[in-house]
Amino acid sequence: MKTINNLMKKGIYDGVFPGGVVLVSSKYDIIFFEAYGYANICTKQPMLKDTVFDLASLTKPVATTLAIIKLIQDAKLSLEQEIKYILPVFSDSSKGKIKIENLLLHNSGLPAHKPYYRILRNLTFINSRNILRIFLTKESLLHPIGKEVLYSDLGFMILSWIVESISGERLDNFVKNRIYEPLCINNIFFISTESNFDKKKEIAATEICPWRKKILQGDVHDDNAYSVGGIEGHAGIFGNAYDLHLLLSELLSSYHGCSMKNIFKKDLIEYFFKRRIPENRALGFDCPTFIGSSAGRYFSKETVGHLGFTGTSFWIDLKKEIIVILLTNRVHPTRLNNRIKSFRPIFHDAVMGSLL
């Protein structure tokens, strides 16, 4: 694993990111786990193996999608269900016929992103969440339902709304009570902007936010998620590499039918992890593209994972039983640093090449 070590050090030297944590496991055994560089370049806070990161869009697979899976297991929801039957506010809208499956596959026809925060940031957090959902009901579709794939934050905002409507619990409480705590996972969590969270200094810093006028450290980087209180279906979750690995290992063992916890049913995990064509996605998870993937060239076709805007990612090779977690703070101090796009495939090829 010397190549990985050298690559991470070179990544820091080349300004790809100030710091990062790498965790690699094979057949559930951790074979590489190291931290590099700085969690905060201004304070020279070192990156540690237990440093917590803003996981950004990893929220989609490791929180919102898993919540949907639990509701399906409980027979409270189905993938074919149209959202108008869960959220009646969509009944008179063209969006009412969007199915849960469409939202998970990003082929709902919804826009990718909208800067709702420009209005929401001037409201109280309670009011802003209600206003966000009004915006979602009024949003126009860009494409017919099911016809085009467009990665959409808005779709996962609606999914979290659905989770809360059916369960009667806020998304953060639902995943904590039903998934994380039963797995003894303490270091994957949302941070409400209204809470007095006292461990922000243990979290890797992200951007100098132009409108919040400070370096973000323990505050959600995603503008829309922060503006509605820090808890949303598309972004907002924090976590460290070790506990993320615990969760991903549980998913992998469930997929192979060897879980001791039985939080997730094997047949449902298998169904969710199946690559869909032509979307080239699994339900709620990404799959490596066949050409030019950030996962590089050596993961098998039976691989699922996801990227996070802040510089985070994970890939699970279901066939080879390999998990690769790369957590960085590449947006610290600015999101304009995009060097990680070229770094990721080189890194993943080095990791997988060392295991072949």
C-alpha positions as CSV (number, residue, x, y, z in Angstrom):
1,M,0.0,0.0,0.0
2,K,3.0,2.3,-0.3
3,T,1.7,3.6,-3.6
4,I,-1.5,4.8,-1.8
5,N,0.5,6.5,0.9
6,N,2.6,8.3,-1.7
7,L,-0.4,9.3,-3.7
8,M,-2.1,10.9,-0.7
9,K,1.0,12.8,0.2
10,K,1.3,14.0,-3.4
11,G,-2.3,15.0,-3.4
12,I,-1.7,17.3,-0.5
13,Y,1.5,18.7,-2.0
14,D,-0.3,19.3,-5.3
15,G,-3.2,21.1,-3.6
16,V,-5.8,18.5,-4.4
17,F,-7.0,18.7,-0.8
18,P,-5.6,19.9,2.6
19,G,-6.1,16.5,4.1
20,G,-7.9,13.2,3.9
21,V,-8.6,9.8,5.4
22,V,-8.4,6.5,3.5
23,L,-9.9,3.2,4.6
24,V,-9.7,0.1,2.5
25,S,-11.2,-3.3,3.5
26,S,-11.2,-6.7,1.8
27,K,-13.7,-9.4,2.8
28,Y,-14.6,-7.2,5.8
29,D,-11.0,-6.9,7.1
30,I,-9.5,-3.4,7.2
31,I,-6.2,-3.6,5.4
32,F,-5.4,0.1,5.1
33,F,-6.5,3.0,7.3
34,E,-4.5,6.2,7.5
35,A,-5.0,10.0,7.9
36,Y,-3.1,12.7,6.0
37,G,-2.6,16.4,6.2
38,Y,-4.8,19.0,7.9
39,A,-8.4,19.1,9.0
40,N,-8.1,22.9,9.1
41,I,-5.3,24.7,7.4
42,C,-5.9,27.9,9.3
43,T,-5.4,26.4,12.7
44,K,-3.1,23.7,11.5
45,Q,-5.4,21.1,13.1
46,P,-4.1,17.7,12.0
47,M,-6.3,15.2,10.2
48,L,-6.8,12.1,12.3
49,K,-8.3,8.7,11.5
50,D,-11.4,9.5,13.6
51,T,-11.9,13.0,12.1
52,V,-15.5,13.6,11.2
53,F,-16.3,14.9,7.7
54,D,-19.2,16.7,6.1
55,L,-20.2,13.8,3.9
56,A,-22.4,16.0,1.6
57,S,-24.3,13.9,-1.0
58,L,-23.3,10.6,0.7
59,T,-26.4,11.6,2.6
60,K,-28.4,10.3,-0.3
61,P,-27.3,6.6,-0.1
62,V,-26.4,6.3,3.6
63,A,-29.4,8.1,5.1
64,T,-32.3,8.8,2.8
65,T,-32.1,5.6,0.6
66,L,-31.6,3.4,3.7
67,A,-34.6,5.0,5.3
68,I,-36.7,4.2,2.2
69,I,-35.5,0.6,2.3
70,K,-36.6,0.3,6.0
71,L,-40.1,1.7,5.1
72,I,-40.4,-0.8,2.2
73,Q,-39.3,-3.6,4.6
74,D,-42.0,-2.5,7.0
75,A,-44.6,-2.7,4.2
76,K,-45.3,1.0,4.6
77,L,-44.1,2.0,1.1
78,S,-43.4,0.5,-2.3
79,L,-41.1,1.6,-5.2
80,E,-44.1,1.8,-7.6
81,Q,-46.0,4.1,-5.4
82,E,-46.8,7.5,-6.9
83,I,-45.9,10.5,-4.6
84,K,-49.4,12.0,-4.8
85,Y,-50.7,9.1,-2.7
86,I,-48.2,9.9,0.0
87,L,-48.1,13.7,-0.3
88,P,-51.6,14.8,-1.4
89,V,-50.2,18.3,-2.1
90,F,-48.9,16.9,-5.4
91,S,-52.3,15.5,-6.4
92,D,-53.1,18.3,-8.9
93,S,-49.5,18.5,-10.2
94,S,-47.8,16.7,-13.1
95,K,-45.2,15.7,-10.5
96,G,-47.9,13.6,-8.7
97,K,-47.2,10.6,-10.9
98,I,-43.5,10.5,-10.0
99,K,-42.8,7.1,-8.4
100,I,-40.4,6.4,-5.5
101,E,-38.3,4.5,-8.0
102,N,-38.0,7.5,-10.3
103,L,-36.7,9.6,-7.4
104,L,-34.1,7.0,-6.5
105,L,-32.9,6.6,-10.1
106,H,-32.8,10.4,-10.8
107,N,-35.2,10.1,-13.7
108,S,-38.1,11.9,-12.2
109,G,-37.7,14.9,-14.6
110,L,-37.0,17.3,-11.7
111,P,-34.2,19.9,-12.0
112,A,-30.8,19.0,-10.6
113,H,-30.5,22.0,-8.2
114,K,-32.1,25.3,-7.3
115,P,-30.6,28.0,-5.1
116,Y,-33.5,28.1,-2.8
117,Y,-31.2,29.2,0.0
118,R,-31.1,32.7,-1.3
119,I,-34.6,33.2,0.0
120,L,-34.7,30.6,2.8
121,R,-31.6,32.0,4.6
122,N,-33.6,35.0,5.6
123,L,-36.3,33.0,7.4
124,T,-36.4,31.0,10.6
125,F,-35.4,27.4,10.2
126,I,-38.9,26.2,11.0
127,N,-40.5,28.4,8.4
128,S,-37.8,27.8,5.9
129,R,-38.4,24.1,5.8
130,N,-42.1,24.7,5.1
131,I,-41.3,27.2,2.4
132,L,-38.8,24.8,0.8
133,R,-41.6,22.2,0.4
134,I,-43.9,24.8,-1.1
135,F,-41.1,25.5,-3.6
136,L,-40.8,21.8,-4.4
137,T,-44.5,21.5,-5.1
138,K,-44.4,24.4,-7.5
139,E,-41.2,23.3,-9.3
140,S,-41.7,22.5,-13.0
141,L,-40.4,19.2,-14.6
142,L,-37.6,19.6,-17.1
143,H,-38.3,16.2,-18.7
144,P,-41.1,13.7,-18.9
145,I,-41.1,11.3,-15.9
146,G,-38.8,8.3,-16.5
147,K,-37.4,9.6,-19.8
148,E,-34.1,11.3,-18.9
149,V,-31.6,10.8,-16.1
150,L,-30.6,14.0,-14.4
151,Y,-29.0,13.8,-11.0
152,S,-31.3,15.8,-8.7
153,D,-31.0,17.1,-5.2
154,L,-34.7,18.0,-5.4
155,G,-35.7,14.4,-5.8
156,F,-34.1,13.5,-2.5
157,M,-35.6,16.5,-0.7
158,I,-38.9,15.0,-1.7
159,L,-37.8,11.5,-0.5
160,S,-36.9,12.8,2.9
161,W,-40.3,14.5,3.1
162,I,-41.9,11.1,2.3
163,V,-39.9,9.4,5.0
164,E,-41.0,11.9,7.5
165,S,-44.7,11.9,6.4
166,I,-44.9,8.1,6.6
167,S,-42.8,7.5,9.8
168,G,-43.9,10.6,11.7
169,E,-40.2,11.1,12.6
170,R,-37.7,13.7,11.3
171,L,-35.2,12.0,8.9
172,D,-32.3,12.3,11.4
173,N,-34.2,10.7,14.2
174,F,-35.5,7.9,11.9
175,V,-32.1,6.8,10.6
176,K,-30.6,7.1,14.1
177,N,-33.2,5.0,15.8
178,R,-33.8,2.5,13.1
179,I,-30.4,2.0,11.5
180,Y,-27.4,3.6,13.2
181,E,-28.0,2.9,16.9
182,P,-28.9,-0.8,16.2
183,L,-25.6,-1.1,14.4
184,C,-23.7,0.7,17.3
185,I,-22.8,3.5,14.9
186,N,-22.3,6.7,16.9
187,N,-20.2,8.8,14.4
188,I,-22.7,9.2,11.5
189,F,-25.2,11.9,12.3
190,F,-26.9,15.1,11.2
191,I,-26.2,18.4,13.0
192,S,-29.2,20.6,13.5
193,T,-28.4,24.2,13.1
194,E,-30.5,24.8,16.2
195,S,-28.6,22.4,18.4
196,N,-25.7,23.1,20.7
197,F,-23.4,20.6,19.1
198,D,-20.2,20.8,21.1
199,K,-17.7,18.8,19.0
200,K,-17.4,21.0,15.9
201,K,-13.7,21.3,16.3
202,E,-13.4,17.5,15.7
203,I,-14.8,18.0,12.2
204,A,-12.8,18.7,9.1
205,A,-13.3,22.3,7.9
206,T,-14.8,23.0,4.5
207,E,-15.3,26.3,2.7
208,I,-15.0,29.9,3.6
209,C,-18.7,30.6,2.9
210,P,-19.2,33.9,1.1
211,W,-22.6,34.5,2.7
212,R,-22.1,33.0,6.1
213,K,-18.8,35.0,6.3
214,K,-16.8,32.3,8.1
215,I,-14.9,29.0,7.6
216,L,-17.4,26.2,8.0
217,Q,-16.5,23.6,10.5
218,G,-19.3,21.6,11.8
219,D,-21.9,23.6,9.9
220,V,-23.4,21.9,6.9
221,H,-21.6,23.0,3.7
222,D,-24.6,22.6,1.4
223,D,-26.4,26.0,1.2
224,N,-29.9,24.6,0.8
225,A,-29.5,22.0,3.6
226,Y,-28.1,24.6,6.0
227,S,-30.9,27.1,5.2
228,V,-33.6,24.6,6.4
229,G,-31.9,23.6,9.6
230,G,-29.1,21.2,8.5
231,I,-31.3,18.2,8.0
232,E,-32.3,17.2,4.4
233,G,-32.5,14.2,2.2
234,H,-29.8,15.3,-0.3
235,A,-27.1,16.6,2.1
236,G,-26.4,17.3,5.7
237,I,-24.9,14.1,7.2
238,F,-21.5,13.9,8.9
239,G,-19.4,10.9,9.6
240,N,-16.0,9.4,10.0
241,A,-14.4,6.7,7.9
242,Y,-14.5,3.9,10.6
243,D,-18.2,4.2,11.2
244,L,-19.0,4.7,7.5
245,H,-17.1,1.4,7.0
246,L,-19.3,-0.3,9.7
247,L,-22.4,0.8,7.8
248,L,-21.1,-0.2,4.4
249,S,-19.9,-3.5,5.7
250,E,-23.4,-4.2,7.0
251,L,-24.8,-3.5,3.6
252,L,-22.2,-5.8,2.0
253,S,-22.9,-8.6,4.4
254,S,-26.7,-8.2,3.9
255,Y,-26.1,-8.4,0.2
256,H,-24.3,-11.7,0.6
257,G,-26.8,-13.0,3.2
258,C,-24.3,-13.3,6.0
259,S,-25.3,-10.4,8.3
260,M,-25.6,-11.1,12.0
261,K,-27.7,-7.9,12.6
262,N,-30.4,-8.5,10.0
263,I,-31.2,-4.7,9.8
264,F,-31.7,-5.1,6.0
265,K,-33.2,-8.0,4.1
266,K,-31.0,-9.7,1.6
267,D,-33.5,-9.7,-1.3
268,L,-34.2,-6.0,-1.0
269,I,-30.6,-5.0,-0.8
270,E,-29.9,-7.1,-3.9
271,Y,-32.7,-5.4,-5.7
272,F,-31.5,-1.9,-4.7
273,F,-27.9,-2.7,-5.7
274,K,-28.8,-4.0,-9.2
275,R,-27.5,-1.8,-11.9
276,R,-30.3,-0.3,-14.0
277,I,-29.9,0.2,-17.7
278,P,-30.0,2.7,-19.4
279,E,-29.8,4.8,-16.2
280,N,-26.5,3.2,-15.3
281,R,-27.4,3.6,-11.6
282,A,-28.6,1.5,-8.7
283,L,-31.5,2.6,-6.6
284,G,-30.2,5.5,-4.5
285,F,-26.6,4.6,-5.3
286,D,-24.2,5.3,-8.2
287,C,-22.5,2.7,-10.3
288,P,-19.1,3.3,-12.0
289,T,-19.5,4.5,-15.6
290,F,-18.0,2.2,-18.1
291,I,-15.7,4.9,-19.4
292,G,-13.9,7.6,-17.4
293,S,-15.3,6.7,-14.0
294,S,-14.0,8.4,-10.8
295,A,-13.7,4.8,-9.5
296,G,-11.1,4.0,-12.1
297,R,-10.8,0.9,-14.2
298,Y,-10.6,-2.1,-11.8
299,F,-13.8,-2.3,-9.9
300,S,-16.1,-5.0,-11.1
301,K,-19.4,-4.3,-12.8
302,E,-21.1,-5.3,-9.6
303,T,-20.1,-2.1,-7.7
304,V,-22.1,0.6,-6.0
305,G,-21.0,3.8,-4.3
306,H,-21.4,7.6,-4.3
307,L,-19.5,10.9,-4.4
308,G,-19.9,13.9,-2.1
309,F,-19.3,17.4,-3.3
310,T,-17.0,18.2,-0.3
311,G,-14.5,15.6,-1.5
312,T,-15.9,12.4,0.0
313,S,-16.6,9.1,-1.7
314,F,-17.0,5.4,-1.2
315,W,-17.2,2.4,-3.5
316,I,-18.3,-1.2,-2.6
317,D,-17.2,-3.9,-5.0
318,L,-20.0,-6.5,-4.3
319,K,-18.3,-9.3,-6.2
320,K,-14.8,-8.8,-4.8
321,E,-16.0,-7.8,-1.4
322,I,-13.8,-4.7,-1.3
323,I,-14.7,-1.4,0.2
324,V,-12.8,1.8,-0.6
325,I,-13.5,5.0,1.4
326,L,-11.8,8.3,0.5
327,L,-12.8,11.2,2.7
328,T,-11.2,14.6,2.0
329,N,-11.9,18.3,2.6
330,R,-11.1,19.4,-0.9
331,V,-13.5,22.4,-0.7
332,H,-11.4,23.8,2.1
333,P,-11.0,26.7,1.8
334,T,-12.8,27.0,-1.6
335,R,-15.1,24.9,-3.8
336,L,-13.3,26.2,-6.8
337,N,-10.6,23.6,-6.3
338,N,-11.6,20.8,-8.6
339,R,-8.3,18.9,-8.8
340,I,-10.0,15.9,-7.1
341,K,-11.7,15.0,-10.4
342,S,-8.5,13.9,-11.9
343,F,-7.1,12.5,-8.6
344,R,-10.0,10.1,-7.8
345,P,-9.5,7.6,-10.8
346,I,-5.7,7.5,-10.3
347,F,-6.2,6.9,-6.6
348,H,-8.8,4.1,-7.1
349,D,-6.7,2.4,-9.7
350,A,-3.7,2.4,-7.3
351,V,-5.9,0.9,-4.5
352,M,-7.5,-1.8,-6.7
353,G,-4.2,-2.5,-8.5
354,S,-2.5,-3.2,-5.2
355,L,-5.2,-5.8,-4.3
356,L,-5.3,-7.7,-7.6
